[in-house]
Amino acid sequence: MAYTTDKIRNVALLGHSGSGKTSLAESILYSTGAIDRQGKIPDGNTVGDYDPEEVKRQISISLAAMFTEYKQHKINIIDTPGYFDFAGEVAEALRVADIGVIVCSAKDGLTVGLEKAWKNLGDHALSRAVYVSKIDEENGSFEAVYHALREKYGTHVCPVVAPIKNSGGRIDGIVDLIRRKAFKAENGKRVEIPVPESMAEELQTYYLNINESVAESSEELMDKYFSGEEFTVEEIIEGLRSGVQDGSLVPVFGGSAALNLGTLPLLDTLIDLFPSPLNRKEKTESGETVDVDPNAPACAFVYKTISDQYGKFSLFKVVSGKVTADMILTNARTGSNEKMGHIYKMQGKKSIEVKELVCGDIGAVSKLSDTKTGDTLCDAKKVFALEGISFPEPCYSMAIAPKTKGQEDKIAAGLARLADEDITFRFINNVETRQLVISGLGDIQLDVLCSKLKEKYGVEVVLSTARVAYREKIRKKVQVRGRHKKQSGGHGQYGDVVIIFEPSESEDLEFAETVFGGSVPKNFFPAVEKGLRESIAKGVLAGYPMVNLKATLIDGSYHPVDSSEMAFKIAAQLAYKEGIPQASPVILEPIGYLTVTVPDTNTGDIMSDLSKRRGSPMGMSLDSDGMQVIEAEVPMGEMGSYAIDLRSMTQGRGSFTLRFERYEEAPANVQQKIIEEAKTLMEE
C-alpha cells in the first residue's frame, strides 16, 4: 500500500535487557500478518535478532528495523538492545523515532533500563508509553509495576489495559480500558469476551484514573467530569491524545508476547493517540527548525550503517519530500552526489525493494559511496545538514593484539570496517606504549567486536590491560662526562663530552651549550643533541620517556682525525646513561579529572572507591535530575576497570567522564610496582 505521512508511526522499543522487546516486536509482526510464523529467541529465529552474535548470545546487539501494516497505517518498529554497552544503537533509534515504547517485565518491575529509557525519551521530547511484558508468567504482577510507576513518576502515568485472571489465578485475557472491552488469546488470535463482573471494583479504580487524565486535557472535559457525566470513547481518545502528544501523559499497557495478548490494543492506541512524523520538528546543525513537509524538496537522514559481505546498507528516514529509486541526492557533509539506486524497506535482515519512500517513512539504500551514519542527503536545490546523533563517549579501553603475530594490519582493517556500523568504539595505535588500544562502552561490546573480527575477517585476537603512558624525570642537577673511544686499525672513533643535566619546566628536551675554547667543535653540537634526543625516548627506571630535562654541554675534547658526528652522538648517550641515575630520577603518572554522576544513595560507595584509587575529591553538586555529581582528581593508572566497577556499584545508573589533567610524581610504592612490571615486560 501507499501511505501518506499522517498514516505512519515510527516506534522505538526501549528497555532493560531481557525485558521482552524483541519478543514484542515478533508478536506485533505475527499478530498483523507481517510474518506467518512467530519466532522465539531461544530458537534463534526472530526477525529482530538475526546477527550470528545475537543468535549465539540470545541478546540484541544492534538495532533492527521492521515494519507492519495495520488498519491502513504503516508501523515502523525499531528494536533496540538493552545492554548499556550498546547505547549507541539506542541513540540512533531515538534520532529517527517519533514514539518510544518502554518495555519492562512484570517480574522485574522498574529496572535501570526503564529509568534510562524514560530519561532518554524526555531528553528527545518524544511521546512515550510503557508496556508491561510477560504478565502471564509466574511471579509477575502488572498491578505492582503500574503502582510503582505511579509512585515514581506521578499521576500522569495512566493505565489503558488491565489483566484478567482466571479462577486458577493465571492471566488469560485483558480489558481495554479505553473501549471497555475484554479479550482473550486463543491459538495466538484475539477473541472478544464479556468484561468479568468480578473485576468491577478493580476496573472502577482504573476507569477513575483514566477519567482524571482525560479531564485534565481541557476545561470542557473537566466541566463534564465534575458534573458526573460519562465520557464517550471518542472524548477519552481525544483527551488522552492531547496528553500523550504534549508529554504530560504516559499510557501503561500490558500483555504477553508469547500468547499475543495485549499486542493489538497496543497498536490500536499507537494509531489513535500517538503522533505521526508530521508532529516532529527537525533541527539543522546550525540550530534552525525544519518542518517535516511531504511537499518540500527531498531530504533524508542516515541513522545507521550496516556492513556485510555484500556491501553497505545505509538506513535512513525521509524527513521531507519523498525519495525514489535512482534519485540523485547531495551529501550535505561532503558536497558529493549520491545515486539512490535501489531503495528498500527493511524487515530485519530481509530487504524488500520499493520504488519510493514518502516523507516520514524509514527505509534503506545500498552501495552509497561517500555517506556515513549521521549524514544528510538532500535535493541539490536545497542542501542543509540536519542535527547529527549524540553518541556516548568510549570509557573502557583494552589493548588488542593478534593471537598469531604478523596479523596487526588485518586487525586494523577489520576494525575499520566494523567502525562503519558502530561509531561508539575507537582504536588507536599508541606509539608510546607500543599497543593497539580499542576503547568502547564496556566489556561486552569489546567481546562482541573480537568475535566479529574472528567470524567476519578471520583474525583471532586477545585483549589485555592497556598500558599507562607514564613519564620519567630527574629531581636534581648532575655533571657527568661521556667518552667514546675506539681504535681498530685505521681511523678510530673519539668523542668526549661533559654535560650538566638538570630539571626543566619544558616537557621537551631543552638543549644548551656553553663550550669555551673550542674543546668541542660547533659542528658536533647537533650530534650531541641528537644523541640525547634519541636517549630520552627511554628513561632509566622503567623505560618510559624522559621529560622536563635540560642538558647543557659545557666541555669535552676531540681528536682531529678520529672524531666524528657518530662518535659524539654515542658519547652523549653514554653521558645520559651515566648521569640520569645519579640525578634522582622518578616516575610521573598521568592524573585525570573525573566527573562521575550517580544517584545520591551511591555517594558513599563512590567516595570510598575513589579513596582506594588514590583519588582526591574536588567537589560535589546536584544536577537537574537530582543526581550527585562528584568531581575528583585520580591517577589514570587506577581507572582501567572503572567503567565496569561503576556499573556494578550503581547497577548501571552511574556515568562518568575522565580527561587527562597533568603528570604528577607517583608515590614510591607505586613507582616500584611500575618498575617491576616494566622488567617483567622486557623479560617477556
N, C-alpha and C positions, 0 to 999 in steps of 0.2 A: 504493500500500500504506500501511497504518497502521503506524507504527513506535513501539516503546517506547524510552525514553531510553537503555537499555543497547545498543540497536542503531543508535545514531547516532555518527558520528565527524565532528568538526569540525576540518578540516585547513587550516592556513595554509601557502601556498607562499612561501618566502622566498629571498633570494639576490641576487647581483650582477646588474646589468642585462645582458641578453644571455645569461644562463646557461641559459635554456630553461624557465622557469616556466610561461609561457603555453602553450607547445607541449606540456608535460607535462600540463597541465590538459585541453588539447584531446584528447590521446591517451587520458586516463582516460575522458572522456565518450564518445569513439568506441569504445573497447575494450569498454565496458559497455553499449553500445546507447543511451546517452542522446541521442546525435546520430547521424544516418545518413551524414554526410559530414564528413570531417576537414578543418578549415580550416587555413590557413597564414598566418603573419604577413605575408610579402611580398604576399599576395593580399588582405590586409585583411579576412578573413572568419572570424576566430576568435571563439569565444563570449566570451572574456575581454576582448579589446581591441576594443571596439565604438564608443568615443567617436571622433568625427571627428579629433580631435587625435592620438589613439593610432594610428589608421589612417594618418594623414599622416606621423607621426614614426616609426612602427614601434617604439614603446616603450610600456610600460604607464605610465599616469599616475594612474589611480585603482584602488582595489581592485575586484575583480569577484567577486560571489558566484555560485557554481554548485553543482549537486548531481548525484549519480548514485545508482542503486540497484544493489547488488551483493551477492550471497549473503545475501539477506534483511536487509541493512544499508543505511542511507541515509548516504552520504558527502557531507558539505558541504565544498566547496572554496572557499577564499578566496585568489585570486591577487593578489599584491601587487606594486607597482612596485619595480624595483631601483635606480633613481636616488635618491641621497640627498636630492635636493630634495623628494621625495615621502614622506619618512619619516613624516609624519602618517598616511598611509594604512596603513603598517605598524603603527603604534601602534593604530589602530582594529581591525585584523585580530587582533593579539595579544590585545586585550582580550576577544575572544569565542571565539578558537580554543582547543582543548584539546590540539592536536598541532601541532608545527612541522616541516615537511619543508624542509630547506635544499637548494636545487638549485645544483650547481656543475658547470661544464663540464669534460669530460675533457681538453680542450685547455688551458683556462685555469688549472686547479688551484685552489689555495687563494687566493681573492680577498679583498679588503677586505669585500665584501658578505657573504661567508661568515662572516668573523670577527665582523662586526656582528650578523648574524642569530644566530650561536651565543651571543653575549653577551646579546642581547635575550631569547632563549628561556630562558637561565639566570636572568635578572632576573625573568622572569614565571613561573619554576618550571614550565615546560611540557616535556612529553616531546618528544624531538626525534629526527630521523633525517636522514641525508644521502643525497641522490640524485645520483649522478654521471651527468650527461646527455651526450648526443652521443658515446657510446662507440664508435659505428661510424664517426665522422669521422676523416679523415686527421690524423695527429699527436696524436690523443687517446689517453690512457692511463689506464684505470681503475686499474691497479695503482699507477701513480705517485701518483695522487690519494689512494688508500687509504693508501699508506705515508706520505705527507705528513701525512695526518690523524692517523695513529698517532703520528708523531713529535711533532706539535704538541699533541695533546690526550690522548695516552696510550693505554693498553691497553683502556680501556672503549669505544673505537671498535671495533665488531665487524662483520665482513663477513657479509652474508646472501645475496649473489649473487656469481657470478664470471662474467666474459665468456668466450665460446668463440670462438676464432679459427679460421677455415678455412685451407686449405692456402695460400691467397694472402695470409694474414696479416690478413684483414679479419674484423671481428666479425659473426657471423651467428646467434649464439644466446647463451643464458646458462644457468648452472647455479644452481638454487635450492638453496643450501647447507643450509637447514633440512630440506627434504624429500628432498634428494639426487636431484633430478630435473633433466633438461635440457630446454630448449625452444628452438625457433627460430621466427622470424616468417615466415609465408607468406601473401602477399596481405593483410597487416595483421592476420592472426589468429595465435594462439599454437598451435603444434603440438609435442607432446612427441617427443623424440628420445632415443636412448641417451646416457648420460654418456660423453664421449670418454675412451678409455683413455689417450690421450696427455697428458691433464691430471692424471693420477693424483697425481704428485708435488706439483704446484701446489695441487691441491684438498686434499691432505692437510694442507698448512700452514693453509689457510683453515678446514678442519674443526677443527684443533687450536685455532685462535683462538676459534672458537665454543664448543668444549667447555670451554675455560678460563673463558669468560664464564659459561656455564651453571653450572659447578661452584661458582663464587663466590656463586651466588644462595642456596644453602642448605647446611647441614652434611651433610644426607643425600646430596645430589648430589655434594658434594665427596668423600665417602667412596667413592661409586660410581666417581668419576673416578679416584681413586688406586688403586682395586682393578683398574682396567683394563677395566671393563665399558663397553659401548656405551650411550649414551643413546638412549631412544626418541624419536620425533618429538614425542610429547606432552610428554616431560620437557624437551626442548630448548625447545619453545614456552613451557612454564611457567617455566623458568628465565630465558629471555630476557625474558618478560613482566614478571617481578619486577624485573629490572634496568632495563628501559625505563621502567617506571612510577615507580620511585623516583629516576630521573635518573642512575643510575650506569652506564647502558649506552646507547650511541648506535649503532643499526644503520646500515650503509652499503649502499645499493642502487646499481644501475647500470642503464642502459638507453638506448634511443633512441626518442624520441617519434615521429620520422619513420617508423620501422619498427614502432612499437607493440611494441617489445621491452623486457621488464622492467617493463611497466606493471602487469600483473595480479599478479605476485609482490609488487609494492609494495602493492597494495590488499589482497592476502591477509594480508600482515604487519600492515598498519594495523588490520585487523579482529582478528587473532589476538593481537597484542602491545600495542597502544596503548589508552589509556583512553577510555572513553565520558564524556559530560558529568557522569555521576554521581560520577566521581572528583574533580571540581573543587570547591573551596571558594570561595564568593564572599565579598567583604567589603563592608560598608556604609561610607559616608563617615565614620562615627564609629569605624570600626575593628573592629566586631563581625563575627563569622563567620556566614555564612548557608549552610545546606545547599542543594544542588540537589535539590529534592524534588518529584517528579511529583504528590504528593498535597496539596501546600501551596496556599494561595491564589495566584492568577496574579500573576506578576511578569515584566516584560520589560525588557531594557536596550537602548536605541537606540545603535548604534555607528557609524552612518553615515547621512548625508542626501544624497539625490540629487535635484537640481532640474533640471527640463527644461520644455519649453513646455507640458506637460500638468499641471504642478504638482510637488508634492514627494512623494518616496518616502522613508519612514523605514525603514532596515534595522535589524532587532532580533534579539536572541537571547532565547528563553524561558528564564528562569532557574529558575522554579518554576511548578507547576500547568500549565495549558495556556491558550492564547489562541485564542478562537473569533471568527468573524465577528460583527460588531455588538456585541461585548462593550464595556462602558464601563469604562475604567481611569482611575486618578487619577495625574496627573503629580506626582511627589514634590517636584520643584523649585518648581512654581508653585501646586500645590494644585488646579489646574483639572482637569475631567474631559475625557477624550478618547474618542471613539467609534471603535472599531477596525472601521470599516465593511467594507471589502474587504481581506482579507489574502491574501498571495501567497507562493509560492516563487519565487526568482529564478534564472533561467538566463541569466546575463549581463544583457543589456538586456531579455530576454523575461521577462514576469511571468505566472505561472501561478496562477490563483486557486484557493484551497483553503478549506475550511470551518474547519479548526483546525490549530494547530501545537502539538506536545506539548513538554513540558519538555526542554530541551537543544537543540531544533531552532532553525534560523535561517530567518527569513523577512522579509517587508516589508509595510508598510501605507501606504496613500496618504492624502493630504489631512488629516493631523493639523494642528490649527490652532495649537497653542501648545507644540510639542515640538521640541527641538533635539538635536543629537548630544551624547551623554553623559547624557541624561535617563533616569530610571527610571519606568516605568509600572506601577502596582500595583493590585491589588484594593483597593477602598475600606476593606475590613475590616482590612487590614494594609499601611500605607503607610510605606515607608522608601526612602532614596536609596542606591543602590549606589555603590561607589567608581567615580570617573569615569575618563577616559582622560588619561594624561600625555603631552602633546604637546611636541615640541621648540620652543624659542623662536625666533622670527624673528631672523635675524642679518645679512641682506643687504637694504639699502634703496636705492631709486631714486626719483627724482621722476617722476610720471606726469602727462601733460598731453594734451589732445585735439589731433589734427592740425588740426582746424577749431575756431576759437575759438567760445566760447559753449556747448560741449558738456560743461562741467565737471560739471553736475548729472547728465548721462547716465552719465558715468564712475562717479560715486559710487553711483548707483542700481544699475548693473551689478555693481560690486564688492560691494555689499551682498548681492546675490543669490548671487554666487559664493562669498561667505563662509559661506553656509549649507552648502555642500558641503565647503569646505576651510577648516578652522579654523586652519591654520598660517600664514596670512598676515594682515597688518593694514594698514589705511590710515588716515592722519590728515591733516587739513588743518593744516599747520604755519603758524600765524599769523605767526611771526617771519620765516620765510624766504619766506612767501607761495607755498608749493608744496604740492601734494597729494603725500604721500610714501607709497609702498607698500613694505612690508617682508615678506620671506619667507625661505625656507631656501636660496635660490640663484638664479642667473640663469635656469636652465631653467624653474623654477617661474614666475617673473615673466613670461618669454616666453610660456608657455602661457596665463597669465591674460590677457595682452594679446591673444592670438589669440582667446580665448573672448569677450572684450569685442567684438571685431570681428564674429565669426561669430554670436554669440547676441544681442548687444544693439546691433549696428550702429554702433559708435563706434570709429574708428581712433585709436590713441594712440601717443605717443612716450615713451620712457624717457630720462632724463638723470640725470647725477650729482646727488644730493641735496645742497643747500647745507648748510653747517655753521652752526649758530647761534652766531656769535661775539658778543662784547660789546666795549664801549669804556669806558675810564675815564681820569681825569686823575691826574697824579702830583704836581702842585704847586699852591699856592694863588695865586689872582689876584684882583684887584679891578678891575671894569670898570663903565662907565656905558653904559646903553642908553637912547637918547632917540628917541621917535617924535613928530614934529611935522609937521602937515599943515594947510594953510589953503587952502580952495577956496570962499570965499564962505559967508556964514552961519557956523554953528558949525564950528570946525575940530576937529582931533584932537591931543591933547597928553598924553604920558605920559613920565615921566623917572624912571629907577631907577638906583641904584648897588648892585651885588651883588658879594659875595665868593663865589667858587667855590673849593671845596677838597675833597680826598679824604675819603671817609667809610667807615665799616665797614659801614653798612647798604646792602644791594643796591638798595633802593628809594630814590627821591629824599628826602633829608632837607631840609625847608624850614624856615627860621627867619627872624625879623625882629628888628632892634634899632633901629628908627627912633625918633629923638627929635624932639620939637618939631613933630610933625605935618607934616613935609615931604612925606610920602606918607600920605594919609588911610587909616585902617584898612579902610574899605570897599573899597579897591582891592587889599588884600593877597591875597585869594583869586584875583583876576585875574592877579596876578603869578605865583602858584604854578601856576595853570592853564596859563599861557603856557610855563612851564618844563617842566611835565609833558608837554605836547604836544611840546616840543622834544627831550626826552631819548629819544623813540622812535627818533630818528636821530642817531647820532654824527657827528662832523665828518670822520672819517678815511675810513670806508667805509660809513657809513650804518647801522651796527649799533647796537642800543640802548645808551645810556649808563647805567652802573651805578656804585654806590659814590660818589655825588656829594652833597655838601652845598652848598646855596645859601642865603646869608644876605642878606636885604635890609637895607641899613644906611642908605640915604639916597635922595634923589631930590627931585623937585619936581612941582607940579601946577598946573593952570590952573582957576580956579573955574568957567569956562564950557566950555572945550574938552576938559577931562579926562573920560575915560570908562573903563569896565572894558576895552573893546576896545583902547583906546589903551595902557593899562598892560600888557595881555597882549602886545601887539606889542612894547612896549619891553623887556619881559623876554626875549622871543625874540631881539631884537637884541643884548641883553647876552650871551645864551648863544652866539650865533654869533660875537661879537667875542671873548669871554673864553676859551672852551674851547680854541681853537687855541693860545692863549698858555700854557695850563696843562699843557703836556707830555702830550698825550693818547697813549694806547697802546691796542692791540687785545689783548683777552683771548681765549684759545682754551679750549674745553672739554677737560678731561683726564678720561680714563676709566680705570677699574680693570679690567684684563684678566686673566682666568684662562683659560689655554689648556692643554688636556690632549693630550699627544702621546706616541707611542712614544719610548723612550729614544734610538733611532737618529736621530731627527729633532731632538733637542735643539739641536745646533749650528746647524742651518739656522734654527730658530725664533729663537734668540738673535741671530743675525746679521741676520735680517729685522727684529726688533724694534729693533735699533740703527739701521737705515736709516729706521725710522718715528719716530725720536727717543724711543723707549721707555726707561723706567728700570726694570730688573728689581728686584722686591721680595722674591723668594724662590723656592725650588724644593722640591718634595716628591714622594714616590711615593704613588700611590693604591692601592687594594686590588687592582686589576687589573695592577699593575706598570707603569702609565703614569706619565710625568713630568707633574707639574702645575706650570706656570710662572706666576707672578703678576708683573704689571708695571703701571706707570702709563704711559699712552701718550696722545698727543694724538688726540682723536677725529676730527679732520680728516684724519688719516693712515690711517684704518681703513675707508674706504669699500669697498675691494675685498678686505678681509681674508678674508671667507668663502670667496671663490674662490681666493685665493692660498694659504690654509692647506690647502685641499683638494688643491691642486696639489703643495704641498711634502710632504704626508703621504699622498698617494694616497687621500685620504678618511678616513684613520684619526683625524685630529685633530678636536677640537671646542673651542669657546671660549664664554665669556660676557663681556660688556662692559657695565659700568654706569657712569653718569656719577658723577664724584667731586667735581670743583670746576672753577672757572675759574682760569687762570694766564696771566701775561703771555707773549705769543708772542715768539719771537726776532725781531730786526729784519728779517732777510731774509724770514721768513715773513709778517711784517706787511706788508712791501712787496708781496709777491705777492698777499695778500688785498686790499689797496687797489687794485692794478691790475685784479684780477678784478672788483671792485665797479664800477670805472669802465667796464669793458667791458660789464658787465651794464646799467648805466644808459644807455650809448650805444645798446644794442640796444632 
